Amino acid sequence: MAVKFYSHELKLFIVSVLSFLTIHYSTTFYITLPYIHNLPYREVIDVIVNLVVYSFVLSLLTYKLFRGNELGKYYIIWFWSIFLNYYFFSVSLYFPFHLGIFTGVTSALLYSIPPSLTMSAVRIKNKAFTGSLPTHQLWAGTVMFASLFLLSLYTGIIINTFIYGALAGLLLSFIAVGTRQTMINLSLIPLFIIAFYYSGDSIYHVTPLTLLLVFGSSLLIFWVSMKPALMVNRFTGEVTPLGVVSSISLSLFFPILVLALWFVTRIVTVAFKHSDYISPLTLSTIPIIFLPTVISSTVTDYFRGKELNKITRYYGGEAGTGIIGGVGLADGLWLDLVGVLTYYLTVLKFGFLDGTILYAVIIVPAIAILLRFA
């Protein structure tokens, strides 16, 4: 049995934990600047100075821990440190504007800039290449997960099972096991547990044909959308397999597409007086979508990975080890589940019609805008 250990990502995670603890206990060693009369936003300057000092000390302490200089990942580290402390541990940095539920995320977006720049400046001469998870992919995961957490807090719908499962998945994601041909990232274990939990007893509220319809449509959508990708150097002819890829749009619009097919099929069966075959769309039947989502995306990822190996060998390259699932929960399999849960919370709070409109008109565009910052 082969085992892959994501050491670089684990080291970044250790820095994330340290930065989280730094923010959490920041009041203990908070630096207050000497009072200057009529200095505007003096409290904000205090916060920025403290963040710069914290990040400078942390950078020195962890300088030998990992190589490379990845500014975008430092920003993500500090964003989550501030975000989680604000919303889950009631530890907040002074912020001059009150924006309701968005105060914490706005302060995290802005206050993450000084410490990430400081950390990058300390390591500016460290030019070592690191073949880790792309920053834009981590940012996509950050936006998706943060949006889900905010929606949960706004709607008051508790998602503790998902949160604990995601935490377990994050810790397990640093290890993949399997054979030299195919490996499975261990984060898939809590991923499936979460899907089983949210599907729950909805399986008893739908007909077998409905279940088959949801599975079939999910598999079809993923098969069409997920593609094997490789890179060919046009000068050297070197072939590099990149993996199975899909767009963030798939994660966002997937639940709408599946439920739209379900809704249309239901209308057709009612029109032909066979309504008993396909169950109606209700809040008690919609959760059935969770399990087919995870199973279909995982199956598609596996077979598309096999296809990638064949294409790579066709172009004269050497097929690599296919890994189902990814480190850091920024993998598409996790984001597909996050997209479904985000949509489900929306319709659970606002109803099927209003929730779908709100999701498509406000939530999806807001996420799309934030993704542009990557």
N, C-alpha and C positions, 0 to 999 in steps of 0.2 A: 504494500500500500504506500502510495506517495503522499507526502504532506507538504503543503506550501504555507510559509509563514510570511506575512506582510510586515516585515520589521520596520520599514520606513514609516508606514502609516501608523503603526503602533507608537512609534516615537513621537509623531505629531499629536497623537491622542494623549500621550503623557503630558505634553506641553499644554494641551487643551485643558486637562484636569488641573494643572498648576495655575493656569490663567484664571480658571473658574474659581479656584480657592483664593486667589489673589483678590478678585473682585468681591468674593463673599466676605472676606475678612478685612476689606479695605478700610473700614471705619476704625479699626484697631490701630493702624499706623498711617492715618490720613495726614497729609501735609497741608497746612493752611498758610497761605501767603500773607505777608505783612499787609495790614490794612492800608489801602490807598484811597483817599477821599474821592468820591464820585467816579471811581473806576467802573465802567459799565461791564455788566456780566462778570463780576469778580468771582462768583461761585463757579461759573462755567470754566473760567481760567484755572481755578483751583483744581477742578476735575481733570482738565486736560494735562496740567502739570503732574498730577498724581499718576495718571495713566502712562505718561511718558516715563516717569521714574520707575513705576512697576514693571513696565515692559522692558526697560533697559536692564534692570537687575535680573529679570527672568531670562532675558536673552543671553546674558553673560553666564548664568548658571547652566543653561542648556546648550551652550555654544558647541560643546564637544559631543552632544547627544546625536545630532544628525547633520548631514552635509547638505549643501544647496541653499539657495535663497529663493523662497517662493512667497512673494508678497501677498498674492491673492489668498493663499491658504492661511497666512497669519491673520489676515482680515477676518476670514471665516472663523478662526479660533476665537478671536476677541468678540466677534459678534455673538456667538453662542454663549460665551462666558457672561456677557452683559444681559443677553436675552433671557437665559435660563434663571439667572439670579433675580431678575426683575419679576418675571411672571410666576415662577415656581417656588422662590425662596424669599420673596418680599424684601430683597436687597436691591436698592436702586441708587443710581448716581443722580446728583442734582441735575434737573433738566428744566429750563425756564418756561417751557410751553406745555400746556395741558391738552392733550389730544385724545382723551378718553382711552379706549382700548389700544390705540396706536401709539401711546406715549412711550411705552417700553421699547417697541420695535424701532421707532424713530430714533430714540436715544442710542440704541444699539448700533443702528446704521451709521450714525454720525460719530459717536464716541469710539468706534472701532478704528477709525482712520489714524489718529495719532499713535496709538500703541503698535499698530501693524507697520506703520512707516518707521517707527523707532526700531522695531525688531529687524526689519529689512536693512536699515542703515547699519546696524551692528554687524550684520552678516553680509555686507555689500561686497566684500572681497571673496566671499565663499561662492565660487562659480561652479561648483561640482554639479554634474548632471544627476538628476533623480528621476528614475522611470516609474513614478508613482501615478496615482489617479489624477487625471487632468483637473485643473482648478475649476474650469467651467462646469464640469460634471458635479463637483462638490457644491458649487454655488447653486446649481439646479436643485440638488437635494436639499440644500439649506432653505431655499425659497419655498419649496413644496412642503417640507416639514413645518417650517415656521408658520406658513399660512394655515395649515391644519390645526396647529396649536392655538393660534389666534381665533380661528373659527370656533373651536371647542370652548374657549373661554367666553367668547361673545354669545354663543347660543346657550351656554350653561350645560351642554351635553358632555358628560364625563367619558373620557376615553382612556381610563387608566390601564385597561388591558393592552391597548395598543402601545401606550407609553412604556410600560414595563417590558412588553415584548420587543419593542424597538431597541430599548436599552440592552436587553439580552442579545439581540441580533447584532448590535454594534460591537459588543465585546467578542462575540463569536465570529464576526466577519473578518477578523485578522488571521483566520486559519481556514484553509481549504484542504480537503482530503479526497482521495480517489486513486485512479490509475494514471499512468503517464499520458494516456489519451484523453481522459475525461476526469475532471475534478469537480467537487461540489463545495461551494462556500458554505460554511456552517451556519451562516445567517439565515439560510433557507429553513432551518428547523423552526425558529420562532415565527418566521413568515407564514408558514403553513398553519401553525397553531393559531395565529391571529385570524387567518382566513376562516378556519373551522369555527372559531368562537363567534365571529360576526355573522357568519351564515346561520349558525345556531339551529333552531328548530324550524327555520323557514322552509327547509326541505320538505316538511310535512304539510306545508301550505300551498305547494305547487304540484302540478301533475307531472308524471314522468316525461311527457312530451315537452313540457315547459323547461324542465331541467335539461333535457337534450338540446332544446333550442338555444338556451343560454350558453351551454358548453360549446355547441357548434358555432354559434356566431362569435363567441369570444376567440375561439381557435382560428376562425377565418380572419378576423380583424388583425390578430397578432401575426398570423402567417403572411398577410399582405404587407403589414407595416414594418416588421422586423427583418432586417436585411444583413447578410454577411458582408463585411467590409475589409478590404485589404489595400495596402499602399504599394505601388510599384515605382521604384526609382527609375525615371526615364533615361538617366545617364548610365547607371550601373546595371540596371535590370534587376536589382535586388527586390525581393518580394517580402513584405512584412504584413502578416495578418493582424488586423486591428480588433476583430471580434464581431459580435452580433450587435448591431446598433438600431436604435429607433429614436424618434423625435419626442420631445417633451409634450408636443401637441397630442400625441397618442395617449399619454398618461392622463391628460386633461379631458379629452373628448371621448375616451373609450367608454365610460359608463353611459354617456348620452347615446352613443351609437348602438350599444347593445340593447338598451331599453327602448330605443326607437324601433329596432327590428322586432323586439318583443311586442311593442304596442301595435305595430302594423299587422303583425301576424295574428294578434288577438282580434283586431277589427275584421280581418278576413274570415277567421273562423266563426265569428259572431254572424257575419253576413251570410255565411253558408250554413248557419244553424248547427255548428259544431263547437260551440263555446266551451263545452266540457273538456275539450282536449288541451286548450291553452289557458292557463290561469290569468286572471286580471292583474294589472299592476296596482299594488297597494303597498302601504308601508310595512305590511307583514310579509310580503312576497319579495320585495326588492332586495333584501339582504342576501338572497340566494346567489347574487352576482359575485360575492366576495370569493368563494371557493373556486368557481370556474375561472376567475381572473388569474389567480395564482397558479392553478394547475395548467391552464392554457399557455400562459406566458413562459412558464418553466419548460414545458414540453417543446414549445416553439424555439426557445433559446437553445435547447439541446440539439434539435434536428438542424436548425440553421447553423449551429456550430459545426456539425458534421459536414454540412454543405460547404462551409468556409474552408475546411481542411482539403476537400476535394478540389476546390477552386485554386487554393494555394499551390497544391501539388501540380495542377494543370499548368500553372505559370512558371513552374520550375522552382518554386520555393519549398521550404521545409515546414510541414504542418506543425503547429505548436500544440500545447496542451489546452484543451477547451475547458474553461472554468464556468460553471453555471452559478450565477450570482456574483456579487462583487463586494469589495471592501468598503466600509464606511457608510453603508446604506444608501449610497448615491446611485446604486445600480438600478437599471430600468425596472427590474422585477419588483423592487420595493416601491419605486415611484408610481408604478401602476396601481399598487394597493393603496398608496396615499391618495392618489387621484380619486379612486372609487370611494374611499372613506370621506374625503372632503365633499364630494357630491352627495353622499348619503346623509351626512350631517346637515347639509343645506336643505334637502327635501324633508328631512325629519323635523326640522324646525319650522320651515315656511310652507310645507305642503308640496305635493308633486309638481304642479304646474308653476306656482310662484317660485318654488325653489329652483326648478330647472332654468327658468328665465333669469333669476338672480345669479345663478352659477355661471351661465353662459355670457351674460351681459356685464357683470361686475367682477366676479371672482376670477374667472379665466383671464380677462384682459389685465387685471391688476397683477396677476402672477406673471403674465407675459411681459409686462413692462419691467418688473423687477429682474426678470431673467436677462434683460438686455444689458444690465450692468456688469455681466460676467466678462 
